[in-house]
Amino acid sequence: MPAQPQRSDASAAVRTFHSLRRHSLQSMVSPLEECARLRQALPDAPRIFIKRDDYLGFLLGGNKLRKLEYIFADALQQGATTVMTIGPIQSNHARVTAMVARRLGLKCCLVLSGAPPVDKRANFLIVKMLGVEIRFVPRREDREAAMAAWADELEGRGERVYCIPLGGTNDIGSFGFVAALEELYTQDPLLVQRLSAIIIASSAGGSQVGLEVGKRLFNLRGLRVIGVSPDEPADVIRANVVRWVNPMLERLGIQENVSAEEVVADDSQVGKGYRIPTAASEEAARVFVELEGILLDHAYTSKAAAALLSYCRSGRFSSNENVLFWHTGGLVALFE
């Protein structure tokens, strides 16, 4: 077993983290690769590495699967009979939640925003194949209230309902990306210690939350975590991250209070909004597949990759730095 990252003053915090309930849903460590051809195409670019969570199970479950390991452990411990979550029609998170629920023998209910599609494709096709219950609401703002009302209805019938927030983002699910940072460290400790930045898509903020907690837990203070928004303003991303980072640090016994000013969020790639490609995101998707044979989805990873290309071209990183692009999966959406 490779050496574990340690804080000199926080071995107790690391032990607390390792003691958290986690239900294993994957049997592999996602690959860590260098994008040498991409670097060659970008003059004076840093060394670029990629963490391939697009390889993870439950049909490319990606970052959603990491969060659900902790969420489903909590649901099972609480004796849940039904799990419920929310998202848009083509939600990766909703689809992966439904697949895991079926594997674990739990009922699953989904509240999805938007009109029921005429053609069943991609993630929506899969949730229909799984036979889970779905209710539709017209707007994203209606989802949480609809989930709460439906949960009360089912509880009244004797079900024990466990509600999972959008994207699995809270102070339980986000521990999945604390574990992800530890996994990255075990793959290449020297590289992680020399990383200048991790660039990751950040919408609800859960993955970025876990990385921010992890860098403090494992004494990687110089590491910049750059969350690239596919939809929300940067201030919203920062607020989401701070909302969950501090309770998680407190749970681990780390006496630190993170402010919004310490959180790096970039909303320059949002364009016209969620799931709407931009010229930059389309270029990034084309560059990654043509140079590295790596597919990106149009909602999240292509916009984060567009930010990476922009940083390299503008000289934000020097040629002697190391940066990592975290591929969060989501490729089923390519088949809409």
N, C-alpha and C positions, 0 to 999 in steps of 0.2 A: 504494500500500500504506500503510495507516495506521501511524502511529508505534508502535513496539513498546515495551512496558513495560520499564524498565531499573532495576536496582540500580546505584547509583553505584560500588559496589566489586565488582561481580560480572559484568562483561561477559563474562569468561571462562566463568563458570557458565552464562550464557545461551547462549553459543556451544556449550558442551558439550551442553546440552539440545537445541539445534537439530540437533546431529550424531547424535542417537540414531536407530537404525533405526525406521522407521515405514512401514507398508504402508497406503496410503490406501484406506479402505473407504466413504467418503462424499464426495459431491460438493457438499455444501451446508453453510452455517453455520446452526446452529439459531436460530430467531427469538428476539429479546429484546423483550418486550412489557411495558407497564405495565398493572396491574390496577386501573384507576380506579374501576370500579363496586364492586369488592370493598372498596377503601379507604373509599368513601362509606358502606358498610354497617357499618363498624367505627368507632365514635366515637373521635377522637383517635389514629387509627392512623397509622403512618408511610406514606410512599409505598411501594407494593409493586410490584415488578417480577418477572417470571418468565422463566426461560431454558427454552425449549421443546425439550428433547431428545426429546420425544415425536414430533417431526417427523422424526427421523433414520431412515436407510434400513434395509434388511433387515427390512422389516415392523415399523417402530417399534422399531428396535434400541436406542435410548436410550443410557444410560450404558454398557451392556455393549459397544456397538460401539466407543466411544472407547477402551476398554481393549484390545479385540481388535486394534486397529491396531498396537499395539506388540507384543502377544503373538504374532500371526501373523507379523510381521516377524522376530521371533526364531526362531519355529518353522521358517520357510522358510530362514533363514540356517543353521540347524543341520541342514538336509536332512531334515526330518521327512516321513514318508510317511503317518502317522496322528496325529491329535490326539485327545486324550481329556480329558473333564472330568466334573464331578459336579454334582448339584443335586437338588432335589425333582422330583416328577413334572411339575409345571407350571412348570419353571424357564425364565425368559426367557433367562438366560445360556446354558443348554444348547441351547436352540432357535437362538439367534443364532449360537453357535459352529458348530452343524451347518450352518446356511445358508452361513456364510462358508467353511467347509471345502469344501462342494460347489462354491462359486464358484471356489475356488483349486485344485481338483482333488486334494484330500487326503481320505483316509478319515477317518471320525469315529466314535468310540465314546463312549457315555454311560453313566455309572453313576448311576441315579436311585433315590432312597429313597421307599419306599411300595409298595403293592400295584399291579400293573398295572391300570389303569382299564378297566372294561367299555366305557364310552362314550369314544370318542376325540374329545377336544375341545381347542380353544385350542392352547397350545404343544405339548402331547403329540400332538395330531393332526398338527401340522406336522412334527415330528421323524419320525413314522411315514411321512408322505408322502415325506420326504427319503430314506428307506431306510437310515438309519444303524443301526449295531448298538447295542443297549441291553441292559444287565444291571440287574436290580433287586435292591436290598437292603432289608431291613425297616426299618432305622433310619438316621437321618442320621449317627449316629456310626460306621456301618459303611462309609461311602462311600470315604473315603481309602484304607483298607486294601484294599478291593475294587479300586479303581483301580490301586493299586501292583501287586497280584497279576496283574491283567489285562494291564497294561503289560509285565510280565516275560514273561507267556505269549506275547504278540505279538512281543516282541523276540526270543524264542527261535525264532520262525518267520521271522525276517529283516526284520520291520518296524522302522522307526525311529519310536518313539513319543514324542510331546511331550505331557506332562501339564499341564493348565491347572487351577489351583486354583479353588475355589469363588468364583464371581463375577468371576473374572479378577483377583483381588486379590493382588498381590505387588509387588516392586520393579521390575517390568517393566510390567505392565498399568496400574498406577496412574499412570504418566507420561501416560496418556491424559487425565487430569483436570488435569495441569499444562498440557497443550495446550489443554484446555477453558477454563481461566482466562485464558490468553493470547488465545484466540478472543473471549471476553467483553470483554476489554480493547480489542481492535481494533474491536469494535462501538461502544463508547461509553466512551472513556478517562476522561472527566470523571465519568460516573456511577460507574464502578468505583472511582475515587479517593475518591468520597463515600459509598460503601456502608458501612453500619455492620455488616451481617451477611449471610451466605449461609446459608440453611436448606436442608438436603438429607437425604434418607433415607440411613441408614448402617447396614448390617447386617454384611457382611464387612469393610466399612470402606474399600474401595479408592478410591471417589470422594472421600471425605473426606481420605484420605491425599494424593491428588494436589492437592487444593485447599490443604492445609496446606503442602506443598512449594512450590506455585506462589506463595503469598502471600509466602513468604520469598525466593524467586527473583526475584520482580518488585517487591519492596519495597512490599508492601501490608500492612505490619505491623499497622495498626489494624483490619484486617478480621477479624471473628469468623466462624469457620466452625462452624456448629451442626449436628452430626450427630444426627438423630432416629432412634432405633432402632425397627424394626418387630418385633423379636424378642429380641435379646440384652440382658443387663444393661449398664448404662452402663460399668461397669468393664471388661467384655469388649471393648466398642467402643474404649475408650481404649487398652487393651493392643494391640489389632489395629493401630490407627493408629500407635502408637509403634514397633511391630515393623517397619514398612516405611518410615516417614518418615525415620528416621535413616540407613539404608543409601542411600536415594535422595539425601538431601542430601550424603552423603559422595561418592557417585558424581559429583555435580555440582561437587564441590570447595568446598561451603559448610561452613565450620567451625562447626557448631552442633549441639547435642544437645537434642532436644525431649523433655520429660518428660510423663508422663501427666496431670499437673496442668494443663498448657497446652492439653490437648485438651478441647473442649466436646462432651459426649455427653448426650443426653436420652432416658431410657427411660420417660418418663411416659405415653407413648402405646401401650405394648406391649399392654396389656390381657391377654387370655387366651393370646396368643401369635401366632406367624407365620401370616399369611393369615386370621386371625380378626378380622373387623371389630369396632370398638367404636362406641358411640353417637357419640363425638366424631369418629371417622374417617368414619362414614356422613354426619354433618352436614357435614363439610368437603367431601366429594365432592359433596354436593347443592349446597352454596353455590357451589363453583367452577363447576359446570356451569350453574346457574341464573343466576349473575351474570356469568360470563365466557365461557360456552360451552366450558369446558375440562374434559375428562374426566380423572379420576384412577383409578388402580387401587386395589384394596382391600388389597393386601399392603404396599406401600411408600409411594406418593405421598400417599394419603389420610391416612395416619398422620402423615407429615411436615407436611401441610397442617393437620391438627388442631393440631399444635404451634404453627404459625404463628398460627392464629386465637387460641389460648390466650395467646400472647405479646402479641398486639395488645390483647386484652381486659383483660389484667392490667397493662398499662402498662409492659411491659418495654422497649418502644421509644417514643420521643417522636414527636410528629406531624411534627417537622422532620427526622427521619431517613429514610434510604433503606435498604430491605432487599430482598433478592432470594430468591425461592423457585426452587430448581432442580428442574424437572420431569425425572425420570430415565426416563420412558417406562414400559414394562411393560403397555401397554394391551391386548395380546392376551389377558391373563388375564381380562379382562372377559367373554370368550366361553366361559368354563368351563361 
